[in-house]
Amino acid sequence: MANAQAGGQWYPPEWPDRIRALADGTLTPVAPKRAATVMLLKDTGDEPVVHMLRRRASMAFAGGAYAYPGGGVDPRDDDRHVRWAGPTRAWWARRLGVDEAGAQAIVCAAVRETYEEAGVLLAGPTPDTVVGDTTGEDWEADRAALVARETSFAEFLDRRGLVLRSDLLGAWTRWITPEFEPRRYDTWFFVAALPEGQRTRNASTEADRTVWITPREAAAAYDRGELLMMPPTIATLRQLTAYGTAAQALAAAPARDLTPVLATARLEEGELVLSWPGHDEFTKHIPTGGAPA
């Protein structure tokens, strides 16, 4: 069961023991799985709101924490037959720092997971259009088939006559789960605007609540300890507060640094110091025999 320290930061109680084991060489880090998550934005009168979901308390990873729609790359997300619009795979490979197959898989995962978990589809019948209403029994059947991995995203797009709109995504940041975590993800965070005519719904079996909330309000609730979040979630929310519209955030994305953020742990004067480079607010000082401070 996770607990919160310093506002609403998600902090598993088993971390100190795992950090000590990593420090003394008795814990071998697991390889992180590639993943993608999307900060879906919608304009309001004053400032944009972002779509967030609350992970069920029963979830093994970050149960009870607020997050964005997202998940791991499907092995079939690099299918070369996927219908594609927007910047080329080579452009995305340079932007994301991976090879072309990996870039397509990450972008596909972002679009697919947003559809699976929020019912929002960044695709259209032509390279410059987007589908409208994606509710209804036929769409739900397709979404369920994707969730169950009964069909690949490429097959889904092909049968629907749709192309993936990679130009509707902006790569924002990249975080890698700390080496002492038993479940590790190398996650690319994207921004996107809710397409006109579409609406979100809680389509995820992993979430028990969804909200549209301004980044500023969400960050304030985190600071009060009311909303539980992992470090990358609150960090990106604070970054989004600088933008007055979804378009402004998307326009800022290409210039953002995608150097991975990876927590480090070190022994210092009888305590373990856990830190995320560039994000001092998450630093933890853990006495060798006690809880974090």
C-alpha positions as CSV (number, residue, x, y, z in Angstrom):
1,M,0.0,0.0,0.0
2,A,1.5,3.3,-1.0
3,N,1.5,6.3,1.3
4,A,2.0,10.0,0.8
5,Q,4.8,12.2,2.0
6,A,5.4,15.9,1.3
7,G,2.1,16.8,0.0
8,G,0.6,14.1,-2.2
9,Q,3.7,12.4,-3.4
10,W,3.2,8.7,-4.0
11,Y,5.8,6.8,-1.8
12,P,5.7,3.1,-1.4
13,P,6.8,2.0,2.1
14,E,9.1,-0.7,0.7
15,W,11.3,1.7,-1.1
16,P,13.9,2.2,1.7
17,D,14.6,-1.5,1.9
18,R,14.9,-1.8,-1.9
19,I,17.2,1.3,-2.1
20,R,19.5,-0.2,0.6
21,A,19.5,-3.5,-1.4
22,L,20.4,-1.7,-4.6
23,A,23.2,0.2,-2.7
24,D,24.8,-2.9,-1.3
25,G,24.5,-4.9,-4.6
26,T,21.9,-7.4,-3.5
27,L,19.2,-6.0,-5.8
28,T,19.5,-6.3,-9.6
29,P,17.5,-3.7,-11.5
30,V,14.9,-5.0,-13.9
31,A,14.9,-3.6,-17.4
32,P,12.3,-0.9,-17.9
33,K,9.4,-1.4,-20.4
34,R,8.8,1.3,-22.9
35,A,5.5,3.2,-22.3
36,A,3.7,6.3,-23.3
37,T,1.2,8.6,-21.6
38,V,-0.8,11.5,-22.9
39,M,-1.7,14.8,-21.2
40,L,-5.0,15.4,-22.9
41,L,-5.9,19.1,-22.8
42,K,-9.2,21.0,-23.4
43,D,-9.6,24.7,-23.5
44,T,-12.0,26.5,-21.2
45,G,-12.7,30.2,-20.9
46,D,-9.6,31.0,-18.8
47,E,-7.1,28.2,-18.9
48,P,-6.9,24.6,-20.2
49,V,-8.0,21.6,-18.2
50,V,-6.2,18.3,-18.3
51,H,-7.8,14.8,-18.2
52,M,-6.7,12.7,-15.3
53,L,-7.7,9.3,-13.9
54,R,-7.4,7.9,-10.5
55,R,-5.8,4.4,-10.4
56,R,-7.7,1.9,-8.4
57,A,-6.4,1.4,-4.9
58,S,-6.0,-2.3,-5.7
59,M,-3.5,-1.6,-8.4
60,A,0.0,-3.0,-7.7
61,F,1.7,0.0,-9.2
62,A,0.7,3.5,-7.8
63,G,-2.7,2.4,-6.5
64,G,-4.8,5.5,-5.6
65,A,-2.6,7.9,-7.5
66,Y,-3.8,10.3,-10.2
67,A,-2.3,9.9,-13.6
68,Y,-2.9,10.4,-17.3
69,P,-4.1,7.8,-19.8
70,G,-1.3,5.6,-20.9
71,G,0.4,2.3,-20.7
72,G,3.1,0.0,-22.1
73,V,4.1,-0.5,-25.7
74,D,2.3,-3.5,-27.4
75,P,4.8,-5.7,-29.3
76,R,2.6,-5.0,-32.4
77,D,2.8,-1.3,-32.1
78,D,5.8,-1.2,-34.5
79,D,3.8,-2.9,-37.3
80,R,5.0,-1.2,-40.5
81,H,1.5,-1.4,-42.0
82,V,0.1,1.1,-39.6
83,R,-1.6,4.0,-41.4
84,W,0.4,7.1,-40.6
85,A,0.1,10.9,-41.0
86,G,2.2,13.7,-39.6
87,P,5.9,13.9,-39.1
88,T,7.8,10.8,-40.5
89,R,9.0,7.9,-38.4
90,A,12.5,9.2,-39.0
91,W,11.6,12.6,-37.5
92,W,10.0,10.9,-34.5
93,A,13.0,8.7,-34.1
94,R,15.3,11.7,-33.8
95,R,12.8,13.5,-31.4
96,L,12.4,10.5,-29.1
97,G,16.0,9.3,-29.2
98,V,15.2,5.8,-30.4
99,D,15.2,3.9,-33.8
100,E,12.3,4.2,-36.3
101,A,10.5,1.1,-35.2
102,G,10.8,2.1,-31.6
103,A,9.5,5.6,-32.4
104,Q,6.5,4.3,-34.2
105,A,5.7,1.9,-31.3
106,I,5.9,4.7,-28.7
107,V,3.7,7.0,-30.8
108,C,1.2,4.2,-31.5
109,A,1.1,3.3,-27.8
110,A,0.3,6.9,-27.0
111,V,-2.6,7.1,-29.4
112,R,-3.8,3.5,-28.7
113,E,-3.7,3.9,-24.9
114,T,-5.6,7.2,-25.1
115,Y,-8.3,5.5,-27.0
116,E,-8.3,2.4,-24.7
117,E,-8.4,4.4,-21.5
118,A,-10.3,7.6,-22.4
119,G,-12.2,6.8,-25.5
120,V,-10.4,9.5,-27.4
121,L,-8.9,8.7,-30.8
122,L,-6.2,10.8,-32.5
123,A,-6.9,9.5,-36.0
124,G,-9.0,10.4,-39.0
125,P,-10.1,9.3,-42.4
126,T,-7.5,11.6,-44.1
127,P,-4.2,13.0,-43.0
128,D,-5.8,16.4,-42.1
129,T,-9.1,15.3,-40.5
130,V,-10.0,13.7,-37.1
131,V,-12.9,11.4,-36.3
132,G,-15.8,13.0,-34.4
133,D,-18.0,11.0,-32.0
134,T,-16.4,7.7,-31.0
135,T,-19.2,6.5,-28.8
136,G,-21.6,3.7,-29.7
137,E,-21.6,-0.1,-29.6
138,D,-19.4,-0.6,-32.6
139,W,-16.7,1.7,-31.4
140,E,-16.9,0.1,-27.9
141,A,-16.5,-3.4,-29.4
142,D,-13.4,-2.2,-31.3
143,R,-12.0,-0.6,-28.1
144,A,-12.6,-3.7,-26.1
145,A,-10.8,-5.8,-28.7
146,L,-7.8,-3.6,-28.5
147,V,-7.8,-3.7,-24.7
148,A,-8.0,-7.5,-24.9
149,R,-5.2,-7.5,-27.5
150,E,-7.5,-9.5,-29.8
151,T,-6.6,-7.0,-32.6
152,S,-3.6,-4.8,-33.2
153,F,-3.9,-1.0,-33.5
154,A,-2.7,-1.3,-37.2
155,E,-5.5,-3.7,-37.9
156,F,-8.1,-1.5,-36.2
157,L,-7.0,1.6,-38.1
158,D,-7.0,-0.3,-41.4
159,R,-10.4,-1.8,-41.0
160,R,-11.8,1.6,-40.1
161,G,-10.0,3.3,-42.9
162,L,-8.3,5.6,-40.5
163,V,-4.8,7.1,-40.3
164,L,-2.9,7.8,-37.1
165,R,-2.4,11.6,-36.7
166,S,1.1,11.8,-35.1
167,D,1.0,15.6,-35.7
168,L,-1.6,15.9,-33.0
169,L,0.9,14.8,-30.4
170,G,3.7,16.8,-28.9
171,A,6.5,15.0,-27.0
172,W,6.9,16.7,-23.6
173,T,9.2,14.8,-21.3
174,R,10.6,11.4,-20.5
175,W,10.9,9.7,-17.1
176,I,12.4,6.3,-16.2
177,T,11.1,4.5,-13.1
178,P,13.9,4.3,-10.5
179,E,16.2,1.3,-10.6
180,F,15.0,0.0,-7.2
181,E,11.4,-0.4,-8.4
182,P,10.2,-3.9,-9.2
183,R,8.0,-2.6,-12.0
184,R,9.9,-0.2,-14.3
185,Y,8.8,1.9,-17.2
186,D,10.7,4.1,-19.6
187,T,7.8,6.6,-20.3
188,W,7.5,9.3,-22.9
189,F,4.9,12.0,-21.9
190,F,3.0,13.7,-24.7
191,V,0.5,16.6,-24.9
192,A,-2.5,16.6,-27.2
193,A,-5.7,18.6,-27.5
194,L,-9.1,16.9,-27.2
195,P,-10.4,16.7,-30.8
196,E,-13.6,18.6,-31.6
197,G,-16.7,16.4,-31.4
198,Q,-15.0,13.8,-29.1
199,R,-15.5,13.4,-25.4
200,T,-13.7,11.4,-22.7
201,R,-15.1,8.7,-20.6
202,N,-13.7,6.4,-18.0
203,A,-13.0,3.4,-20.2
204,S,-10.2,2.1,-18.1
205,T,-10.6,-1.0,-15.9
206,E,-7.5,0.4,-14.0
207,A,-9.3,3.6,-12.9
208,D,-12.1,4.3,-10.5
209,R,-12.5,8.0,-11.3
210,T,-11.7,10.6,-14.0
211,V,-11.6,14.4,-13.8
212,W,-11.0,17.4,-16.0
213,I,-9.0,19.8,-13.9
214,T,-6.7,22.7,-14.5
215,P,-3.1,21.9,-13.9
216,R,-3.0,24.8,-11.4
217,E,-5.9,23.3,-9.3
218,A,-4.5,19.8,-9.5
219,A,-1.0,21.0,-8.3
220,A,-2.6,22.9,-5.4
221,A,-4.6,19.8,-4.4
222,Y,-1.4,17.8,-4.5
223,D,0.3,20.4,-2.3
224,R,-2.5,20.1,0.2
225,G,-2.1,16.3,0.3
226,E,-5.6,15.8,-1.3
227,L,-4.5,14.3,-4.6
228,L,-1.9,11.5,-4.6
229,M,0.6,11.6,-7.6
230,M,3.9,10.2,-8.7
231,P,6.7,12.7,-9.3
232,P,6.4,12.9,-13.1
233,T,2.7,13.6,-12.9
234,I,3.0,16.6,-10.5
235,A,6.1,17.8,-12.3
236,T,4.4,17.9,-15.6
237,L,1.3,19.6,-14.1
238,R,3.5,22.4,-12.7
239,Q,5.0,22.8,-16.2
240,L,1.6,23.0,-17.9
241,T,0.5,25.9,-15.6
242,A,2.5,28.2,-17.8
243,Y,0.2,27.8,-20.8
244,G,-3.1,29.6,-21.4
245,T,-4.3,27.3,-24.2
246,A,-3.9,23.8,-25.4
247,A,-2.4,25.2,-28.6
248,Q,0.3,27.1,-26.6
249,A,1.3,23.9,-24.8
250,L,1.5,22.0,-28.1
251,A,3.6,24.8,-29.7
252,A,6.0,24.6,-26.8
253,A,6.5,20.8,-27.0
254,P,9.1,20.6,-29.9
255,A,11.7,22.7,-27.9
256,R,11.4,20.6,-24.7
257,D,14.3,18.6,-23.5
258,L,13.7,14.8,-23.6
259,T,16.7,13.8,-21.6
260,P,15.4,11.0,-19.4
261,V,14.7,11.9,-15.7
262,L,15.9,9.0,-13.6
263,A,15.9,9.0,-9.8
264,T,19.2,8.3,-8.1
265,A,19.9,7.0,-4.5
266,R,23.1,7.5,-2.6
267,L,24.3,6.9,1.0
268,E,25.3,10.2,2.7
269,E,26.1,10.6,6.4
270,G,24.1,7.7,7.7
271,E,21.1,8.2,5.5
272,L,19.9,7.4,2.0
273,V,19.3,10.4,-0.2
274,L,16.8,9.8,-3.0
275,S,16.7,12.5,-5.7
276,W,15.3,13.2,-9.2
277,P,17.8,15.3,-11.2
278,G,16.3,18.7,-12.0
279,H,13.4,18.2,-9.6
280,D,14.6,19.1,-6.1
281,E,11.1,19.1,-4.6
282,F,11.1,15.3,-4.7
283,T,14.3,14.7,-2.8
284,K,13.9,12.3,0.1
285,H,16.3,11.8,3.1
286,I,15.8,8.3,4.5
287,P,17.4,7.4,7.8
288,T,19.1,4.0,7.4
289,G,16.7,2.5,9.9
290,G,13.6,4.6,9.4
291,A,11.0,6.3,7.2
292,P,11.5,9.1,4.7
293,A,11.7,12.8,5.7
